[in-house]
Amino acid sequence: MDHKAEKVILDAVREAAKDGRLSCTMARKLAEELKVTPASIGKACHQLQIKIKACELGCF
């Protein structure tokens, strides 16, 4: 993944996260909207120290 795409993902995750947390539903929605894997969103969350909450499928 190139640097520009990674920045887009990080920015989207940062904007969507509330109080350092992101719901599983929102994480999967972001992945779909950005056309990336849920793992890419999980990696971004890890880098930003954002916790995934209410995980439904064990994707993260």
Summary of the structure (lengths in Angstrom):
residues: 60
radius of gyration: 10.2
end to end distance: 19.3
largest distance: 30.0
contacts: 168
relative contact order: 0.24
helix: 60%
strand: 12%
